[in-house]
Amino acid sequence: MASHVINGTAQDLISSYYAQGKQTFIIPLTFPDVTQAGSNLERIGYGGDVWELRVDLLRPDELTKVPSKDYVLSQLNWLRRGSDLPIIFTIRTVSQGGKFPDDAAPEALELMLLAAQYGCEYIDVEFPWPQSLKQEIVKHKGGSKLIASVHDWTGEIRWSDSLFEHYIKHNTYGDILKLSFQATSIEDCHELALLQRKYKTQSSKPIISVSMGAAGQLSRIVSPVSFVTHPLIPAPSAPGQISLAQVNQAKHLMGQLPKRNFYIFGNNISHSLSPTIHNTAFAELGLPHHYSIHQTLRIDDTVRDLIQSPQFGGASVTFPHKLNIQPLLDSESDASTRLGAVNTVIAEDNGTGRRTLRGENTDWIGIMRCIQGSGLTKFDVGIVVGAGGAARAAVYAYRQLGVQQIALVNRTRSTAERLVADFSPSKIDIYTSLAEAPPADVIVSCIPADDVTEADIPEHIFASGAGVVIEMSYRPPVSALMRVASRQPGWKVEDGVAVLKEQAYCQFEVWTGRRAPVLVIREALDKRNAAKM
């Protein structure tokens, strides 16, 4: 039986977010066979932080009450291949609201030990399980964190100091405590919120606490750790569970998630893809924000007014404003300073009520992600064609990827030398033509595509085996470099639009703290393109 073992201690994302005050969203998968999620798995996970694999609901057939180790392992393997989100391994018994037999402790322990061996980041262990089971899983949990959980569906238990103190005192095995009780009125949510605030100041150990049922939905909106469902999941894992988009929509209505306005600043940008990308992403996650185009010849008072507005959330910055926007900012990242350009403005609240504006550059991240997305694993030599702003971003991306040797090809040597000096002490060799350049695994062209013909491109620059070319120019759709590269065995080609999308996804992530819903954005862009045809 194959196994996926993760060595060392897994990152405890729940505790980390809890300490930062960032809300964690856990998505319970209630499929009898998680492979039924298919290609929807990625969309289900957008905005989420952690999967909960409900092992008690796994069923290879209708007669099975306890899934076999092999079946559970196949489910874990499929989920791990399809997503890099951490996993909570949960066996919920009948008495605790699940489907696993209450008298099947030996079988439950066997599956929990499998989860620990596999490297699941979290394992849910109910309080009612025998002490011997809890002692055994503590002994063999490895890098997994244990969640000590208790659920009550009677509606007779009320949130109180004594309740929290009782379970904190008796939680001798869990790294995280989880309490879920049926709510009978919205006042239960208010009591819970006060207790959560009190105990967070007294203990660093996370307490996941939720009021179940329709009356408890407020707790799912405001709790530090919330379990959310999705329309593409067969059913919620508990009554009152709502989607992440609904949580965000409710937080907005409650004044906890104010609408923010985002922009793209630049000139000749009326056909920008950015509004489609970001507004689609906001809508998918239920965020109330809006992104629009603001076109100006220069950084003028209209730009200053937008940036200084309390509703300003951030901006994309393109030609010709990447340098001129800098005086309006409070700080810049290392990347934007090194590259000499800002393409992203981030409005940050430092917790004191004073907002600051930080400049960032995601152009290099767009290049890096395109290289990583090619599946290339060897980065020995990288060629950069050109020595302007895009070339600087390419060199920066190469450095982050650990490219051993960088070949900079530029007709004007003095311009190339200025770039090299700014990236000292990196090893960057200068060439005045592609004919002089060495064979490379990665090639990023940062000059107008029409400046190069196929006759200018020697085939020796394409190293044997796998490689990738990134053509930063948008026009023509297929350049001479792309045509030559496509004829090389094992080589892949990406265009400037791919880089644009990737850097935009990164912008969304730094603005919202959530992954960009890429599949939904692609669908929206495809519809936009189809409408223009």
N, C-alpha and C positions, 0 to 999 in steps of 0.2 A: 504494500500500500504506500503510495507516494505521499509525502508530507511537505508542507511549506513551513519551515522553521525560521523564525526571525531571531537572530542572535542579539543579545544585549537587551536593554530595557527600552520598550516602546515609548514613544513620546506620549505623555499624558496630556492630550489636548484639552480635555474637559477641565482639569485642574488649572491649566495654564490660562484658559479663557476666563475661568471663574475668578482667578486672582486679578486679571486685568479689568474685570467688570464688563467683559464682552459676552453678550448672550450667545449661548451654544444651542444649535438646533440638531436634534437627533431624529433620524428618519427610520421608523420601524418598517421592515419589509415583511409583509404578512402573506406572501405568496406560499402556496404549498410546495412550489418548485421555483426558486428565484430566477432560474433561466427563462421563465415566462416573461420576465421584465424585458428581455431581449435588448434591442437597441434603445428602448426607453429608459434604461437604467441611468444613463448620463443625464437625461432631462429630469428624472425624478430627484436626482441628487443636487440639482442647482440650488445654491443658497444654503445647503445643508453642510454640517460639519462631521457627523458621525452616522454610520449605519447601525441599526439594531437588527441583527439577524434573529428572528423569532423562531428558534429551533423547535419549539413545541408545536408550531403550526406547519412544519415541514412534513409533507406526505407524498411518498412516491406513488401511493395508491390509496383508495378510500378505506381499506382494511387496516392499514398500518396505524398503530397508536404511538409507537416509539420508533423514530427513524434510526436506521442503522448508522454505525460510524462511517462506513464507506459512503453512504448517501449524504450525510452531513458534510463529510470532507469534500465531496464533489461540489456541494453548494458553496462552501468556503472558497474553494479554488476558483470557481466561476466568478464569484463576487470580487475576489482579490484581483483577478485578471482584468475585470471590467472597471475597476475604480481603485483609487489610492486613498479613499477616506478610511479612517479607523473603523474598527468593527466592535460592537458590543455583542457578545454571545449570550443570548438569553433563553433560558428554559423556564417558562411560566407555568406553574402547576394549576390544576383545576380550581383549587381553593383560593388561589391568588388571581383568578380571572383568565387563566390560560387553558391549554389542552393536554398538558403533560400529566400523567397519572400521579396522584399524591404519594402512592406507595411504591414508586419506581426510583427510589433514591440511588440504588446501585447503578442503574442505567444512566441516571442523570450525572452521577459522578464520573462515569466512564466518558461521557460526552464532554464534560467540563475539562477533564484532563486532556482530551483531544484538542480542545480549544487552546489550552495553555501551551501544549506542544506545538501547535500550529502557529502560535504567536498572535492570537487575537489580543487587541489592545486592552479590552475590557471583558470581564466575565461577570454576569449577574448571578448572584447567589442569594436566594431567598432566606429570610430569617427562620422560617419554620423548618428548613431542612435539618436533619440530625446533626448534632455537634460533630460526630465523627466525619461526616461528609465535609463540613466546613474546615475542620482541621487538616484533612487530606488535601483539599484544594489549596489551602494556604501554603502547605508544604511544597506543593509542586506547581505553583502558579507562574514561576519564572518571571518574565518581564511584564506579564499581564497585571492590570489593576482590577481588584475585586470591588463590585458594587453590592453592598449589603442592602437588600430591598425588602419592603413590606407593602402589601396592598390590602385595602379593606373596602368592600363594596356595600357595607350595610348602611352607611350614612349616619351611623351612631357615634363615630369618633370625630371629635372637634379638635381643631388646631389650638395648641396651647404650649406654654413654656414647659410644663411638666411632660407633655408628649415628646417634644424635641429632646429634653434632657434624658428621658427614659431610653430612647433609642440610641442617643449618642453614648450613653453609659454602657449599654449592652452591645454596641457595635464593636466587638473585639476582633473582627476579622476583615472588615471592609476598608478599602482605601477611600471609598466614596459611599455616602449614605443616600438611599433613595426611599422616600415616603410618598405614597399615593393613596389618597382617601377620597371617598365619594362626597361631593359637595351637595348641600341641600339648599343653599342660598348664596347670593353673591357675597354676603358678609364673610363666608368661609374664605373667600379669596382675599378679602381685606385683612383678615387675621393672619393668613399665611404670609402675605407680603410684609407685614410688620415683623413677623418672626424671622423671615429670611434676612431682612435688613439687620436685625439685632444680632443674629448668629454669625453673619458674615464678618462683623466687626470683632467677634470673639474667637473665631476659629478659621484657620486657613483650609481645613478639610472641606471639600465641596459637599453641600447637601442638596440633592435633587428632590424637590418637593412640588407636587402637583395636586390640585383639586380636580377630581374626575367628574364627568357628567356635564350637561349643558350649563348648569349653574356654576361650574368651575372653569369655564372657558377663559375668564379674565386671567386666571393664574397662568394659563398657557401663553398668554400674550406678554405678561410682565415678568415671569419667572426667569432667573438667571440661566437655567437649563430647561429647554422646552422640547417636548416630543411633538413632531408635526407629521401630518400625512400628506398625500399628494393625490390628485385626481386619477393618476395612472396606477395607483396601488389598489388591490382588490377591496380593502376595507381598512378603516382605522384600527389601530391595535387596542384602543380603549375609548370609552364613550366620552364625547366632548372634544376629541382631538380634531384640530383644524389644520389647514395647510399653512405653509410658510408665507405664501402670498397673503392669505387672510390675516395672519399675525401682523404683517407689515401694514396692511390696510387699516386694521384696528388701531395699531399704535399711532398711525397718522391722525385718525379721527380723535384719539385721546390726547393729541398734542405732544406725544412722545417721539414722533418722527416727522419733523417739519419738512415741508416741501422745499427743495433746493433747486435753483436754476443753474444749469450748466451750458457752456457755450463752446463754439470753435471761433477763435480769433484769427483772422487772416484776410487776404485779398484774393479775389477770383476764386471763391470757394462755394459758389452757389450750387454746385453739383456734388458737394461733399457727401460721402457715405456715412459720416459720423452721426448725424441725427438719427438715421435709421438704426444704426448699430446700438446706440445708447438708449434711445426711447423704447426700442424693442426689449432691451435687457431690463430696464426699469419696470416695464409692464409685466414681464414674466415673473419677477420677484415681488410684485405688488408694491413697489416703491413709488412714492408720489412725485418724484422729480421729473424735470423736463429739460431737454437739451435742444438748443437752437443755434442757428448760424448768425454770427455778427461780423459782417464784412466791412472792413475799413482799409484805407490806403496806408494808415499809420496808427500807432498807438495814440489815440486822441482822448478827449474828455469823455466820450461815450464809453470807451473801454474802462477808463478809470472809475466812472460812476457804477458800472456793472460790477466791477471787482470789489468796490467798497460797500455794495448793497448787502444788508443782513441776509438776504436770500441767496447770495452767491455761494455755490457749492464747489465750483472748480471749472477749469477750461482746458480745451485742447488749443495749442498754439502752433500755427503753421506760417509759411512764408507770407510776408516778410517780417514777422514780428518776434521770431524766436530769440533775437538778441535784445530788441527794444523793450520787451516785457520785463526784463530783469530788474530795472530800477523800482518797479512797483511791488517787488516781493520782499518778504522778510528774511528768507533764507533760500539756499539752493542745495540740492543733493550733490554728492561727489560726482555722480555721472554727468549732471548738467554742467557743473563747473569744469570738469575735464573735457567735455565735448564742446563747451563754449556756446551752448544753446539750450533753451527751455522749450519743451513741446507740451508740457503738462503743468497746470497750476492746481494746487491742492489747498483747499481751505481747511485749516485744522483748529480745533478748539482744545486749548491746553488744559482745560479743566478749571480755569479761573474765570471763565467768561470772556476772556480776551481771545479773539480770533487772529490767527496768523496765516500768512500765505507763503507756501513753499513751492519752489520751482523744481520740477523733476524732468527727466528725459527718459521716455520709454521707447524711443526709436531703436536703441541698441537691443532692447528686450524683444522687439518685434523681429529683428534679424536673428537673434539667438534662438528664439522659439521656432522659427522656420527651419533653422539648421537642426535643432533637436527633433523636430517633427519629421525630418527626413529619415530618421532611423539610423543615421550615421553614428558610428561609435569611435571612429579613429579621426583625430584632429591633429595630425602631425604638421601639415603645411596648409596655410590659408592665403589666398591671393585677394587683395583689395585693389580694384581698379578705380582710380580717382584719388583726390586728396581734399575734397570739400567736407561739408558737414556730415553727409551720409557716410562718407569714407571713415570719418572719425568714429561714428557710431559702429561701423563694422569692425574697426580695430578694437574698440572697447568690448564688443561682443566676443571677439576672438580671445581677448585676454581672460574674460570670465569663463570661457569654455576650456581654457588651458591649451590653446593652439601653440605648439612649440615654436614654429617659425612662421613669421608673417612677411609676405612679399607685397610691397606697395608699388603699384604700377601707375606712373603718372608722367605725362610728357614734360611738364615743367618741374625740374628737379628741386629748385629752390622752394616751391610750394610743398613738395613732399617732405623736404628736410624740416620745415617748420612743424609739420604734423608729427614727424618722428621725434623731434625735440620735446614736444609736449607729452609724449608717451614714454619718455626715458624712465627706467632703463630697459624697457622691453626690446627684444631682438626683432627689429624691423629692417629688412633689406629693401633698398630702393632700386627700381628698374624703370627705364623710360619707355619700354614696349613689352607687350605680352610675349614676343619672341624670345626675350631674355629671361623671362620668369621660369621658375622651376615647376615641376609637376606638383599639383596640389590636390587636397581632398575637398576643399571648400573654396568657392570663388564667389565674391560679391562684387558686382559691377555697380559703381556709383556715378556714372557719367551718362550723358544723353545717349540713348541706344543708337541713334543715327550716326554717332561719331565712330562707330566700329562696324566694319564689314566682315563677312566670313573669311575673306582673304587675310584679315589682320589677326585671325585667331588660330594659332598653331595647335594641333591636336596633342602635342606632347605635354601641355599644361594640365591635361586631365589625367590624374593618377589612375593607374589600373585598379580595378575593383570598384567599390561604391564611392560615390561622391555627390555633391550637390552644388548647383549654381543658383544664386539669387540675383535676379535682375531688378534693380531698384527702380528703373525707369518704367513708367506706365505705358508709354507709347513708343513704338507700335506694340500691340498685344504680344507679338512674338518677335523677339529681337534676333540679330545674327548670332549672338552668344548663346541664346536659348536653343536655336536650331542646331548649332554645332554640338552643344552639350547633350541634346536629346539623342544624338547618334552614338554617344559613348556608352558602352555596356555598363549597367549598374548605376548610371548617373541620373539624378532627379533634378527637376527644374522648378523653381518658385519665382513668381513675379512680384513686382512692387505692391500690388493690391494685397497679396497674402501678408506682406510685412505690415502694411497699413492696418489690416484687420487685427493682427496679433498685438501691435502696439496699442490699438484702441481697446482690446480686451484687457490689457494690463491697466490702462487708464481707469476703466470701470472698476477694476479690483482695488486700486489704490483709493478711489473715491468712496467706495461702498464697503470695503472689507469683505466682499463676497466674490466668488468666482463668476466670471462672465458666462451667461447661458449660451454657449457657442452654437449649439444645434438650432436653437430658435432664431438666433441672429442670422444664421446662414439661410434659413427658410425665408426670412423677411427680405434679405438681400436678393435672393432668387426671384421673389415676387416682384421686387422693384425692377430688376433687370428685365423680367418678362413683360412688365407693363410698358417698358420703353421700346420694346421690339415691334 
